[in-house]
Amino acid sequence: MKGWVKLLLFCALFAGFLPAGLKPAEAAPQTVANGAAWKDVTNGSIQAHGGSILQVGSTYYWYGEDKIHNSANFKAVCVYSSTDLKNWTWRSYVLKTTSDPELEYAKIERPKVIYNEATGQYVMWAHYEDGAGYTLARVAVATSTTPVGPFTYRGSFQPNGNASRDMTIFKDTDGKAYLFSSSDNNYNLRLYRLTPDYLGIDSELNMIYEGDHREAPAVVKKGSTYYLITSGATGWYPNQAMYSTAASINGPWSELKPIGNSSTFYSQPAFIFTVQGTSTTSYLYAGDRWKSGALGDSRYVWLPLTLNGTTASMDYYDTVSLDAATGAVTGVPNGTLLSQGKTATAQSAAGTTPAGYANDGNYQTEWTGTGATWPHWWKVDLGAAKTVKNVQISWWMMKGSEGYYQYKIETSSDNVNWTVALDRTNNTTYGFTSDTLSVSARYVRINMVKAVLHNNPNNWYTPRLWEVKIYGN
């Protein structure tokens, strides 16, 4: 074989591991279905919870926790590869219980991987605990010369002597890297600059949040603005994500502002990924939809993230289109939004929280009934007969973990005779539901049968809704 042919073959084989000069992936647009069970190319369950995506050349590497054993204790960190962000190939267990004696009985959560050009190392940071509980509050570090590992475990420690639980690392455009760490029983969020080799703490910088009880940090930079999304601390249960912005990574960071709905569309932030293409750059929010009783069946929620100046926003779509080549990340609505601003009524309504607040397009306003009377209904007049395809409901919760609603979606053409279009009295989902149906109706009624409170035998809820969005034609 001629020397130049060998060289070309070598370059082709090695291209997927080149860390510098990111190039757009050459792939057709793909769609992902939020909340579905995502499978790899061999139909295996994708186990990449709490993780991150790293682009190397035209290949994406998705790292995350393997929860197939349905336990919070450590089994492995998996890595998958893809060229289109939809079709993922399992590559390896980059970190395992046998990688180091310290990992035999442990917890490794939120693994994040970045590349250090100066050392030629892929560097992983994660939250470390022993298998018995959450008392150690450390970070763990591991390294590899390739994105698919195996990673060499380098130990665990408390950064600057401070407790560290949920965390993320962020590599800035100047090559410096930082640790965002939920500390002090998750009440404070600390910021550290890493050493030039990314293996340790260089210095502790300004505290971002003090006393705000935030966790699950996810960071992205657009232009000269930094965006930080965090969740509240409600265990496995969803809650309202909040965000801050800053012109400098060391702050000052803006006040916390809500993003998405009251349950972050039943998800918790895992990471934010920048999709750079030939025609645009998009930002992808990636969250985990945890199932505490079956962690291996926890689902993924990926949504387009809109960043504009000091404002961040996102809405929910059952289906999201990903074009790795052009960089476009867009939601695929199930028809037209039919309900917003239309006449709404309810069985009862408090004077300051009328029925119309539940379909005004604002996730931060709510309709509230006048007492704890169940069942209780809320309805909207679409103005004319429409084909209803999708009903999204943002439910009320007490700090993310109090209870879930069981309900029926009922429809009518005359506001007198009603038909049960969908019976969800078996629902056990907290905070947010998105139901697919196909029915012709002018009126849509949400019949709230009861709320089930996981820590209280009695239903003391007053019926209320943050937002109802009805899509169709």
Secondary structure per residue as TSV (DSSP state, phi and psi in degrees):
chain	resnum	aa	ss	phi	psi
A	1	M	-	360.0	133.1
A	2	K	-	-65.9	151.8
A	3	G	H	-59.4	-40.3
A	4	W	H	-68.9	-30.0
A	5	V	H	-67.9	-43.8
A	6	K	H	-58.1	-41.4
A	7	L	H	-62.9	-43.4
A	8	L	H	-62.9	-43.0
A	9	L	H	-63.5	-41.2
A	10	F	H	-62.6	-44.3
A	11	C	H	-62.7	-40.2
A	12	A	H	-64.7	-41.4
A	13	L	H	-69.9	-33.3
A	14	F	H	-90.6	-11.4
A	15	A	G	-57.7	-35.5
A	16	G	G	-66.3	-12.7
A	17	F	G	-106.8	2.6
A	18	L	-	-75.3	122.1
A	19	P	-	-81.4	-23.2
A	20	A	S	-97.8	163.0
A	21	G	S	62.0	57.0
A	22	L	-	-57.0	135.3
A	23	K	-	-123.8	147.4
A	24	P	-	-59.3	141.8
A	25	A	-	-69.7	145.8
A	26	E	-	-100.0	87.9
A	27	A	-	-147.8	155.7
A	28	A	-	-79.9	156.4
A	29	P	-	-58.9	142.3
A	30	Q	E	-129.4	162.8
A	31	T	E	-124.4	147.0
A	32	V	E	-122.2	147.5
A	33	A	E	-106.1	111.8
A	34	N	T	-65.5	138.7
A	35	G	T	80.6	-7.8
A	36	A	S	-80.7	167.8
A	37	A	-	-80.8	108.1
A	38	W	-	-80.7	136.4
A	39	K	B	-118.7	151.5
A	40	D	-	-84.2	-174.6
A	41	V	T	-68.5	-14.4
A	42	T	T	-101.4	11.3
A	43	N	S	72.3	19.7
A	44	G	-	-86.0	151.2
A	45	S	B	-66.1	126.2
A	46	I	-	-73.0	119.0
A	47	Q	-	-112.5	89.1
A	48	A	-	-143.5	50.6
A	49	H	E	-78.2	145.1
A	50	G	E	63.8	20.5
A	51	G	E	-99.6	-143.2
A	52	S	E	-163.0	160.2
A	53	I	E	-115.7	135.5
A	54	L	E	-122.3	128.0
A	55	Q	E	-93.9	130.1
A	56	V	E	-129.2	109.0
A	57	G	T	63.4	-127.2
A	58	S	T	-100.7	13.5
A	59	T	E	-113.8	138.6
A	60	Y	E	-102.8	138.6
A	61	Y	E	-119.6	121.6
A	62	W	E	-108.3	115.7
A	63	Y	E	-103.8	146.2
A	64	G	E	-176.9	173.9
A	65	E	E	-76.0	135.5
A	66	D	-	-87.7	112.5
A	67	K	-	-113.1	20.5
A	68	I	T	-60.0	-22.3
A	69	H	T	-86.7	4.5
A	70	N	S	58.4	38.4
A	71	S	-	-133.6	150.2
A	72	A	S	-74.1	-17.8
A	73	N	S	-74.1	154.6
A	74	F	-	-68.6	131.2
A	75	K	-	-113.5	-53.6
A	76	A	E	-171.4	161.3
A	77	V	E	-104.4	122.8
A	78	C	E	-95.7	157.9
A	79	V	E	-133.6	137.1
A	80	Y	E	-121.2	153.6
A	81	S	E	-123.6	152.4
A	82	S	E	-157.4	156.0
A	83	T	S	-111.6	-3.5
A	84	D	S	-132.4	3.5
A	85	L	S	70.7	4.2
A	86	K	S	-117.3	-48.6
A	87	N	S	-94.9	108.5
A	88	W	-	-109.8	136.7
A	89	T	E	-110.6	124.7
A	90	W	E	-65.6	130.1
A	91	R	E	-107.7	-45.1
A	92	S	E	-174.8	166.8
A	93	Y	E	-88.9	105.0
A	94	V	E	-76.5	-22.1
A	95	L	E	-144.1	133.9
A	96	K	E	-133.3	171.2
A	97	T	T	-62.8	-24.4
A	98	T	T	-89.9	0.4
A	99	S	S	-68.4	-26.6
A	100	D	-	-164.9	145.4
A	101	P	G	-55.1	-29.4
A	102	E	G	-68.3	-15.3
A	103	L	G	-99.5	-2.5
A	104	E	T	-64.5	-36.6
A	105	Y	T	-136.9	89.6
A	106	A	E	-154.0	178.1
A	107	K	E	-126.2	129.7
A	108	I	E	-124.0	116.3
A	109	E	E	-126.8	151.8
A	110	R	E	55.6	52.7
A	111	P	E	-67.8	128.2
A	112	K	E	-125.7	137.4
A	113	V	E	-124.9	131.8
A	114	I	E	-131.4	166.0
A	115	Y	E	-112.3	138.1
A	116	N	E	-107.7	107.6
A	117	E	T	-63.3	-35.2
A	118	A	T	-67.5	-35.7
A	119	T	T	-102.8	-11.3
A	120	G	T	68.9	26.5
A	121	Q	E	-114.5	138.4
A	122	Y	E	-87.8	126.1
A	123	V	E	-117.3	125.2
A	124	M	E	-106.9	133.0
A	125	W	E	-119.1	148.3
A	126	A	E	-153.9	167.0
A	127	H	E	-85.0	130.5
A	128	Y	E	-118.1	134.3
A	129	E	E	-140.9	162.0
A	130	D	E	-78.9	171.4
A	131	G	T	-71.9	-11.9
A	132	A	T	-85.5	-20.5
A	133	G	-	176.9	-148.9
A	134	Y	S	-131.0	54.1
A	135	T	-	-104.7	-21.0
A	136	L	S	-79.8	-41.1
A	137	A	-	52.0	64.1
A	138	R	E	-121.1	169.1
A	139	V	E	-103.8	153.4
A	140	A	E	-122.4	149.2
A	141	V	E	-130.6	139.1
A	142	A	E	-144.8	156.5
A	143	T	E	-138.4	158.3
A	144	S	E	-153.7	155.4
A	145	T	S	-89.1	-6.9
A	146	T	S	-132.5	155.5
A	147	P	T	-68.6	-20.3
A	148	V	T	-97.9	6.7
A	149	G	-	73.0	-162.6
A	150	P	-	-70.7	151.4
A	151	F	-	-89.4	140.0
A	152	T	E	-90.5	122.2
A	153	Y	E	-74.8	130.1
A	154	R	E	-111.9	3.6
A	155	G	E	111.2	177.1
A	156	S	E	-130.1	155.4
A	157	F	E	-166.0	165.2
A	158	Q	-	-92.8	124.3
A	159	P	G	-65.5	121.3
A	160	N	G	58.0	23.8
A	161	G	G	79.7	9.3
A	162	N	-	-102.8	145.9
A	163	A	-	-60.3	145.8
A	164	S	-	-143.1	121.1
A	165	R	-	-113.9	-116.0
A	166	D	S	-53.4	137.4
A	167	M	E	-154.0	168.0
A	168	T	E	-150.5	159.4
A	169	I	E	-116.0	151.1
A	170	F	E	-137.8	127.8
A	171	K	E	-101.6	119.8
A	172	D	-	-81.9	170.2
A	173	T	T	-67.4	-18.5
A	174	D	T	-90.4	4.9
A	175	G	S	90.3	-10.3
A	176	K	-	-76.7	148.8
A	177	A	E	-124.1	153.1
A	178	Y	E	-138.4	151.7
A	179	L	E	-110.9	124.0
A	180	F	E	-101.6	120.2
A	181	S	E	-130.6	125.4
A	182	S	E	-79.4	118.1
A	183	S	E	-126.7	169.7
A	184	D	T	55.6	58.3
A	185	N	T	56.9	36.4
A	186	N	T	70.6	8.5
A	187	Y	T	-80.8	-26.9
A	188	N	E	-121.3	146.3
A	189	L	E	-112.8	114.9
A	190	R	E	-102.2	152.0
A	191	L	E	-121.8	131.8
A	192	Y	E	-128.9	144.8
A	193	R	E	-93.2	133.9
A	194	L	E	-81.3	160.4
A	195	T	-	-65.5	160.8
A	196	P	T	-55.8	-27.7
A	197	D	T	-87.0	0.1
A	198	Y	S	67.4	15.6
A	199	L	S	-100.0	-9.8
A	200	G	S	-153.3	-173.9
A	201	I	E	-94.4	123.5
A	202	D	E	-83.6	-48.2
A	203	S	E	-161.6	153.8
A	204	E	E	-93.0	130.5
A	205	L	-	-101.4	-161.0
A	206	N	-	-64.4	145.7
A	207	M	-	-73.7	129.0
A	208	I	S	-78.1	-52.1
A	209	Y	E	-123.7	140.5
A	210	E	E	-128.6	114.9
A	211	G	S	80.9	10.7
A	212	D	S	-92.7	-8.9
A	213	H	-	59.9	55.9
A	214	R	E	-112.5	149.6
A	215	E	E	-145.8	-174.0
A	216	A	E	52.5	54.5
A	217	P	E	-70.7	141.8
A	218	A	E	-138.4	132.6
A	219	V	E	-127.8	143.8
A	220	V	E	-148.4	158.3
A	221	K	E	-125.6	131.3
A	222	K	E	-125.1	118.8
A	223	G	T	61.6	-120.5
A	224	S	T	-107.2	11.9
A	225	T	E	-110.2	133.5
A	226	Y	E	-99.4	139.4
A	227	Y	E	-122.7	132.5
A	228	L	E	-127.0	120.1
A	229	I	E	-110.5	134.7
A	230	T	E	-136.1	164.2
A	231	S	E	-109.2	165.8
A	232	G	E	-75.2	172.1
A	233	A	-	-101.2	91.3
A	234	T	-	-129.6	36.4
A	235	G	T	64.5	-133.8
A	236	W	T	-82.1	-5.2
A	237	Y	S	-88.6	149.8
A	238	P	-	-77.9	161.6
A	239	N	-	-157.8	-177.3
A	240	Q	-	-75.4	116.0
A	241	A	-	-71.0	149.0
A	242	M	E	-129.8	157.0
A	243	Y	E	-136.4	157.0
A	244	S	E	-134.7	159.8
A	245	T	E	-130.0	159.4
A	246	A	E	-154.2	149.4
A	247	A	S	-86.1	-17.7
A	248	S	S	-131.6	141.5
A	249	I	T	-62.7	-24.6
A	250	N	T	-88.2	8.6
A	251	G	S	87.2	-176.0
A	252	P	-	-73.1	144.4
A	253	W	-	-92.3	144.0
A	254	S	-	-68.7	169.9
A	255	E	-	-63.2	152.5
A	256	L	-	-66.0	135.3
A	257	K	E	-133.0	145.3
A	258	P	E	-71.7	148.2
A	259	I	-	-135.2	137.4
A	260	G	S	73.8	-157.4
A	261	N	S	-98.4	-170.2
A	262	S	T	-67.1	-15.0
A	263	S	T	-121.2	13.9
A	264	T	T	52.1	39.8
A	265	F	T	56.2	44.0
A	266	Y	T	54.5	60.4
A	267	S	-	-154.7	165.9
A	268	Q	E	-126.6	136.3
A	269	P	E	-56.5	135.6
A	270	A	E	-110.8	-51.1
A	271	F	E	-164.2	167.7
A	272	I	E	-119.7	129.3
A	273	F	E	-116.7	134.5
A	274	T	E	-92.8	120.4
A	275	V	E	-102.7	106.4
A	276	Q	E	-100.4	127.3
A	277	G	-	-131.7	-168.3
A	278	T	S	-75.8	-22.9
A	279	S	S	-122.4	-16.8
A	280	T	-	-159.7	167.4
A	281	T	E	-121.2	126.2
A	282	S	E	-119.5	164.5
A	283	Y	E	-125.6	129.3
A	284	L	E	-114.5	117.7
A	285	Y	E	-80.7	128.8
A	286	A	E	-120.8	123.4
A	287	G	E	-129.6	163.2
A	288	D	E	-104.6	133.5
A	289	R	E	-102.5	88.9
A	290	W	-	-70.0	141.1
A	291	K	-	-116.8	100.5
A	292	S	T	-62.1	-31.6
A	293	G	T	-85.0	-10.0
A	294	A	-	-152.0	72.0
A	295	L	G	-58.6	-31.8
A	296	G	G	-66.8	-18.5
A	297	D	G	-100.7	11.4
A	298	S	-	-60.8	142.7
A	299	R	E	-106.0	174.7
A	300	Y	E	-116.5	144.8
A	301	V	E	-127.6	114.7
A	302	W	E	-115.2	127.6
A	303	L	E	-137.0	146.1
A	304	P	E	-62.7	134.8
A	305	L	E	-112.4	122.4
A	306	T	E	-97.5	121.3
A	307	L	E	-118.2	121.7
A	308	N	E	-144.0	105.1
A	309	G	T	64.2	-119.2
A	310	T	T	-105.0	21.4
A	311	T	E	-117.2	135.7
A	312	A	E	-125.9	140.5
A	313	S	E	-151.1	158.1
A	314	M	-	-157.8	151.3
A	315	D	-	-125.5	170.6
A	316	Y	-	-99.4	141.1
A	317	Y	-	-138.7	135.6
A	318	D	S	-63.9	-32.1
A	319	T	E	-126.2	136.4
A	320	V	E	-125.7	134.1
A	321	S	E	-94.4	131.0
A	322	L	E	-120.7	120.0
A	323	D	E	-117.6	93.6
A	324	A	T	-64.5	-27.4
A	325	A	T	-72.7	-50.9
A	326	T	T	-84.9	-21.4
A	327	G	T	91.9	4.1
A	328	A	E	-80.5	129.0
A	329	V	E	-125.1	113.8
A	330	T	E	-136.3	147.7
A	331	G	E	-80.4	147.9
A	332	V	E	-111.7	97.3
A	333	P	-	-70.8	149.9
A	334	N	S	-89.3	63.6
A	335	G	S	99.5	-162.5
A	336	T	E	-93.6	145.7
A	337	L	E	-70.7	112.2
A	338	L	-	-95.4	-24.1
A	339	S	-	-96.5	-21.4
A	340	Q	T	-64.8	127.1
A	341	G	T	80.1	-3.3
A	342	K	S	-78.3	162.1
A	343	T	-	-64.2	124.7
A	344	A	E	-122.9	143.8
A	345	T	E	-136.0	168.3
A	346	A	E	-149.2	163.3
A	347	Q	S	-57.6	-36.7
A	348	S	-	-155.0	159.8
A	349	A	-	-155.4	133.5
A	350	A	B	-69.5	149.4
A	351	G	T	-61.5	-33.1
A	352	T	T	-90.8	-6.7
A	353	T	B	-134.1	71.9
A	354	P	-	-70.1	169.7
A	355	A	G	-59.5	-34.1
A	356	G	G	-65.6	-14.9
A	357	Y	G	-69.2	-18.8
A	358	A	G	-86.0	-3.2
A	359	N	G	-142.0	37.6
A	360	D	S	-96.3	2.3
A	361	G	S	83.2	5.4
A	362	N	-	-115.2	115.3
A	363	Y	T	-70.5	-10.0
A	364	Q	T	-100.8	1.3
A	365	T	-	-111.7	153.0
A	366	E	-	-141.7	149.2
A	367	W	E	-86.7	139.1
A	368	T	E	-132.4	133.6
A	369	G	-	-71.9	176.0
A	370	T	S	-96.0	-5.9
A	371	G	S	-170.5	170.4
A	372	A	-	-82.5	64.7
A	373	T	-	-105.0	125.8
A	374	W	S	-130.5	143.8
A	375	P	S	-63.7	167.5
A	376	H	E	-148.7	139.4
A	377	W	E	-120.3	153.2
A	378	W	E	-133.4	140.5
A	379	K	E	-144.8	160.7
A	380	V	E	-134.0	142.6
A	381	D	E	-98.1	113.2
A	382	L	E	-75.6	-6.2
A	383	G	E	93.4	-25.5
A	384	A	E	-165.3	166.2
A	385	A	E	-63.9	129.9
A	386	K	E	-131.8	159.4
A	387	T	E	-90.2	109.7
A	388	V	E	-86.9	124.6
A	389	K	E	-115.0	-27.3
A	390	N	E	-150.4	133.1
A	391	V	E	-124.8	116.9
A	392	Q	E	-107.5	129.0
A	393	I	E	-126.2	126.8
A	394	S	E	-98.4	109.7
A	395	W	E	-90.3	155.4
A	396	W	-	-79.4	143.1
A	397	M	-	-140.2	160.6
A	398	M	S	-96.6	97.4
A	399	K	T	56.0	29.2
A	400	G	T	91.7	-10.4
A	401	S	-	-144.0	31.7
A	402	E	S	-95.1	-53.4
A	403	G	E	-164.0	172.9
A	404	Y	E	-128.1	157.1
A	405	Y	E	-97.2	144.4
A	406	Q	E	-116.6	134.1
A	407	Y	E	-154.9	172.1
A	408	K	E	-129.6	142.5
A	409	I	E	-99.4	118.5
A	410	E	E	-117.1	147.7
A	411	T	E	-132.1	157.8
A	412	S	E	-154.4	152.4
A	413	S	S	-101.8	-16.7
A	414	D	S	-127.2	2.7
A	415	N	S	67.5	15.0
A	416	V	S	-122.3	-51.6
A	417	N	S	-98.0	125.0
A	418	W	-	-117.9	144.7
A	419	T	E	-123.9	138.6
A	420	V	E	-77.7	106.9
A	421	A	E	-80.4	-29.7
A	422	L	E	-155.3	126.9
A	423	D	E	-100.4	111.4
A	424	R	E	-115.6	34.2
A	425	T	T	-73.2	-1.6
A	426	N	T	-102.4	10.2
A	427	N	-	-65.0	137.9
A	428	T	-	-129.1	18.6
A	429	T	-	-90.9	133.1
A	430	Y	-	-88.5	137.9
A	431	G	S	83.6	-37.7
A	432	F	E	-157.7	134.9
A	433	T	E	-133.1	146.9
A	434	S	E	-132.3	111.0
A	435	D	E	-110.3	134.2
A	436	T	E	-99.9	133.6
A	437	L	E	-154.3	177.0
A	438	S	E	-147.7	102.3
A	439	V	E	-151.6	144.8
A	440	S	E	-91.2	128.5
A	441	A	E	-162.7	152.7
A	442	R	E	-98.8	-35.4
A	443	Y	E	-112.2	137.2
A	444	V	E	-125.2	129.2
A	445	R	E	-121.9	132.5
A	446	I	E	-97.9	109.8
A	447	N	E	-98.1	102.0
A	448	M	E	-82.9	107.4
A	449	V	E	-77.2	-46.6
A	450	K	E	-167.9	166.5
A	451	A	E	-114.0	140.6
A	452	V	E	-109.4	117.3
A	453	L	E	-99.7	122.8
A	454	H	T	-75.1	-19.8
A	455	N	T	-120.4	18.8
A	456	N	-	-152.2	125.8
A	457	P	S	-70.9	-15.1
A	458	N	S	-110.3	142.2
A	459	N	-	-87.4	99.6
A	460	W	-	-98.8	4.6
A	461	Y	-	-61.9	142.9
A	462	T	-	-91.1	124.9
A	463	P	-	-55.2	135.2
A	464	R	E	-161.4	157.0
A	465	L	E	-137.7	135.1
A	466	W	E	-76.6	-50.0
A	467	E	E	-161.2	140.5
A	468	V	E	-122.4	126.9
A	469	K	E	-122.8	122.4
A	470	I	E	-114.6	124.7
A	471	Y	E	-113.8	150.9
A	472	G	E	168.7	-152.5
A	473	N	-	-131.7	360.0
